Amino acid sequence: MKMKKRTLFILIGPAFILFLVFFVYPVIRTAAMSFFDVPSMSVALRKCTFNGFSNFTALYRTSFRGSLVTLLKIWLICGSIVAVLSLIFAVSLTSGIIGKGFFRSMLYLPNVIPQLAIGYMWTLYVFSSRFGLLKKFFTWIGWTALAEFGWTSPDNMFISMCIAYIFSNVGYFTLTFMSAIESIPTSLYEAASIDGAKRTTQFFRITLPLIRNTLTSNITIWTTRVCAFFALSNVFVSNDTVSPLMYIYNVLFGSDSGTTAVGVGAAAAVVLTVVVVLVYALSNLIPKNKDVEL
Amino acid sequence: MKNIISILLAVMLVFGMVMTCNAESTLNADIVYWSSYTETSNYGQVITAAANAFMAENPGVHIEISFQGTGIQQTLGPALDAGAKITMFEANTDASMVLWKDYMIDLAGYYDTVYPQTKGEVYGNAIIPAYNTLALFQGDGVYMYFPYTPQFVKVLYNKDIFDACGITEEPATWDEYMALCDTLVANGYVPFTSDQTHIHFAFGYYLQRALGDEDFKNLVWSKDGTEWQDERVLAAAKVFEEMAKKGYFAKNIDTVVSPEAQQEMVIFQEIAMYVAGSWMPNNLRESAGPEFRWGSFNYPVVDPAVDDGSSLCYGGYGISISKTATQEEADAAAAFAVFLTLGEWGDKIVSDCNAIPISKDGEWPPMIAEFSDTYDGITNRWTAQTAFALNNDLLPTVKANLTKLMAGKITAEEFIAEMLAFYGK
């Protein structure tokens, strides 16, 4: 049955309008603001002064470059660890372990806790140099060096922030991997076992190739999440924990003293958008697993 | 004769009632008030109650309060730009006078008005003089807000520890300050602590005194880091390096996060001082308990210095009236602002929120009653959280490196080198 054009427009219309209002317009507006000297975020552009690429050159002299490096480090370091841990947990939980439902819920729980709460939980109750869980645990087992380790000192703040971030993300990715692994026919593993393949061989020869599509889509999801990295940056305060979004927030909305640099913040947002688009484009180059149908 | 007197009294009574009714009906407006507090906070509850009381006294006035919380800095600007009906709004004046000055009306006429809460004086003379001066200064010669909830940054201390060490005089000079620290250390106490949220207060205050406001602001807004190579900045860093070496800062100063350090100060009572905002005692009232005795003194004069001690880092909140308000709305909004901040409700804010009164003869909350001489001799005002707070981009780097300097992890020279690295040097 051929759908009338009018019906098509009516069905797509609301979504299209929302897309224009809440996505296209802000993107165009932000891009435009990046070329103006803007006194406040919502002021009409006709009241602003055009300043060419000045905001972009000013950006070069700020901590924005450092924040991009921070983002890259989070993406790479935390991403690798999250991927490895998630796979280990996913494989363990799909291997017929008792209490699978309980462990799955426990692992997923941090994902539903707001990042800000996660941040304070770790800084105040786990990493605290006086009362922290780690301090007490390492003192109890006699590892003095680790008990005295300054988890929240400026030099170690990035590591601590990464630990908290990994903690809050492992559960989600474990579930996605579990879902992919559970869709692999058990007959493949049974055949491999009969042929004498060990567990590790089965993982690398059966599991990993067959969850490649999930792995690829998880890279995209992970990239999206990392680009939106914000709340933990606000809790784990140091010079190497400022994420690009944190930087943009700081200069867009200003300090307690009201100083803003809206145009520079918009320029940073434009650069970040370009980076995200490039990352998506690159992730699409990863070949899909088209030769296997489960 | 009695009848005549009765008739006269009755006429006077009726006349008085009519006059009263006329006084009540003078104000007639619908006001929308954007507050930077939350509805459930102590402030929010007092503001709501005050609005209800004001509406009861002025039946022609209706006040709608929109509690925005601290997020007002993100929401008010777009709302004003979009032309939303906002008659009056309240925010930290450091922020509001930078961000929304163009939306405020000149309040000079209201500053010259006598209100029932101003005890026969014009409003401008009824408030703490330092805040009259500040409002004029921040408004470039124009009154643009009604100040309230004054705040300042100074050295807060535990009086019991000072007493235990036999310290009776508060230090005015840096030498006296250091001698006091020696005494505290000799008696087994830790002179200072701080956390990574507030760590720039102490060093920032030192630079305010040593460099003066203009040079300090130039340092904060340095384009290429040249100002960080100023010998005076290195000298200031060396002072703090020396203090770290002498054990003047808490051993865990590099690992405590807010509000942990403040809690440690009031719970363990081993740390004597904290360079902090006047709001800290109220924040810690539960942990400190009613027995805790707070003392305070203005940041000592350093040597060499540009400032002689007559400057103070202070600020507060202010209520402004929007340019979109009609004359009737503005009159009602001004009357409500004065009603809320002075008189009965001004006292209520002080008692319920442990806030500092804006009234020049207001009674300070018992917890910080001894802070009431803070503004004595003050003729100049600096940014409430020191000029470091002006540059949000630089601040994380300042805080991280100051933390390391005060923890004794880096030297003064390394501190300067780390700051220069921010500029790619």
Interface residues (C-beta under 8 A of the other chain):
Chain A: S40 M41 S42 V43 A44 R61 T62 S63 T123 L124 F127 S128 S129 R130 G150 W151 T152 S153 P154 D155 M157 V235 V237 S238 N239 D240 T241 V242 Y247 N250 V251 F253 G254 S255 D256 S257 G258 T259 T260 A261
Chain B: Q73 Q74 G77 P78 D81 A82 N92 D94 A95 S96 M97 V98 L99 Q196 T197 K223 D224 N252 D254 T255 V256 V257 E260 E264 T383 A384 Q385 A389 L390 N391 N392 D393 L394 L395 P396 T397 K399 A400 N401 T403 K404 A407 K409 F422 Y423 G424
